[in-house]
C-alpha cells in the first residue's frame, strides 16, 4: 500500500462572486431612462409590394380562402377569396387566374 498514487487536491480558491452584481432596469436613474425610451412605429402598409402582401397573407394563421381580399387591377377592383398562389399567378375561389404582375394593390379586408 505504500506505492499508491497521490490524490490531486486543488488549491483553495478565493470566494467566488459570479452573480454578486445584477442589473435591474427598474432602478436605472431617470437621466438614463430618457435616453433608452424609443417610440415604436408601425410600418407603412402602402410601401409593401404586392408580393410581400401575398406572402403575409399566406403566412397568417387563418386559412387563406377564408380571408376576403380587395385586388386593384388597372381597370377595376375585385373583392375575392384567394384559393392559392401558383408560380406568378393568384387563383381565386371562382377559378379565376390573375397574374401577380397585373395587380396594382392588394388589401386584406376584415
N, C-alpha and C positions, 0 to 999 in steps of 0.2 A: 504494500500500500504506500510505500514511500515514493514510487515513481508516478504518481498521479499528476496530470497536468494542472497548471494553475488556473483558477477561475478568474475570468475577466471581470473587473469591477471598474465601472465608470467613475470619473472624478465627480465630486459633488458640485453641481452647478448652482449658480445664483438663483434666486427666486424668479420664476417665470411670470411675466405680466403681459401676456399676449393681448388680452381683452380689457386692460385696465382703463383705456380711454375709448369712449364711444361717442359718435357724433349723433346729436339729436337736433333735427331740423326745426323742431318747435321752439327750441331755446336759442335760436340764432338771433343776434341783436337786430333791431329794426333797420339799421343802416344797410345791412347785408340783405335783408328780406326784400327791400325795394328793388335791388339790382336783380334778384332772382325771379321776380314775378314777370311773366310774359303773357301777352294776350294770345289766345288760341282763336284762330280764324278758320272758318270752313273754306274748303277750296271752291272756286267758282265753277259751277257746272257747265257754263257756256264754253269754257275753254277746253273742255274734254272732247276729244274726237269721237266720231260715231263708233269706231271700232272699240275704243275703250269703254264706251257706254254699253255696247253689246256684251263685252267681256264682263262688266259689272253685273249685267242682267243675268248672265249665265252662272256667275259665281254666287248669287244670292241663295239664301236657304230655301225659299219657296220654289215650287215648280215653275218653270218658265212659261208654260202655257196658261197658268192661272193669272198672269200679270198682263194687264192691258197696257198697250204702248201706243203712243201717237207718233207716227212717222211722217216727216215732212219731205216730200219729193219736190221736184222742180215745179210741177203744175198743180199738185194737190196735196192734201193731208189725209191720212187714213188713221183710223183707230182700229187696231188689230190685236190679236193674241199671237205671239210667236210660237211656232211649234219646234223650231230648231234652227241651227245655223250649219250650213254645209259649204265648205270652201269659202267663196266670197259671196254667198247668197244667203238671204234670210227666207225661211219657209214659214208661211203663216198657217193658222189652223184652217183657213179656207182654201188651202192648196195653192196659194199664190207664191211665186218665186220672185223676190226682189233683190237686185244687185245691191251690195253694200255701198259701192261707189256712187250709186244713184241717190242714196239717202243723204239729205242735207242736214237734218236734225232728227233726234230721237229723244222722246220724253217718256218717262215712266209715269203712268197715271195711277193714282191710289184707288 
